[in-house]
Amino acid sequence: MKRLWFSLPALLLFFCGGCFLFRGETASPELAGMGFRALSGSPGVFVHPAGVLKLTPGKRTCLINGMQFFLPHAVQLDERGRYCVTALSIAKVIQPLFSGQPVTCPVRTVIIDPGHGGDDLGAKGLKFKEKELNLALAKAVAEALKKRGFNVRMTRMNDKFLTLDQRGKLAHKGNGDLFLSIHHNAAANKNSNGVETYIVTPGGAASSNDKEEQIHKKSVSANCYDTVNIRLAALIQQNMVRKTAAADRGVRFARFRVLALSQLPGALIEAGFVSHPAEELQCGSAQRQRKIAEAIADAVTRLNSNR
Ligand SMILES: [Zn+2]
């Protein structure tokens, strides 16, 4: 994991600081204490030996090494104009991704959950139904993981309907170490496109698609995996964007029942929009499915090897 966030330009910027960098003058004391230094002439850009963080006042989204992440709370400027993030944003996103501390997540068996099935079609594109794309991609992910030496169990291998509770129970019973739910997206806006990786929302935070002022729920048992989840999601999202050149719609938080019920570390992957005519065709191609499958399998391998 250390290597993921290591970036030569960031390291050079950090150590060549001197007259080019303000020494944390515009970072909150918490961020400065973690080693973030503001980059002169680039408001909201903070350099760290492990990478670059870009914050925008009033926004819950931030960029970490150019990839989009949702924070539990919006960034604020204090009375001195310093960029402040909440303790929860540090604990659940910034610290796990910049600390370089290894995360212990030995993975032998991965539970793969192709979303929807049977009468539950999921989103509908012009050519494909989401349930079909989810199953095809899930099978490709299973192959890629098996090639890398992992055991795989699927919640469904055919066009069968399962409730969310059944999926969660299967994940629990399957003696898995990691849970991956595979979905495809749709939106009323036909131009929406790109990939997203969801993990269960930390207790006290609003989910990424909710307004921040909406009720911040208590933790669920799956929140004990928050640190593993954010690292897994960062690896999956980065790999998917790099391998497919799809638009990066970010690592996001949601209290999806299927994630909360699985009682395993895991993520829900939205692998593209069936409502976007061009992306729908890409999602239906074996080539794109193979690229996404390899992106996910490489992420699991990296997480397992504790780097
Ligand atoms: Zn879905």
Residues whose N, C-alpha, C, O or C-beta is under 5 A from the ligand:
A	BS01	ZN	G115 G122 H183 H184
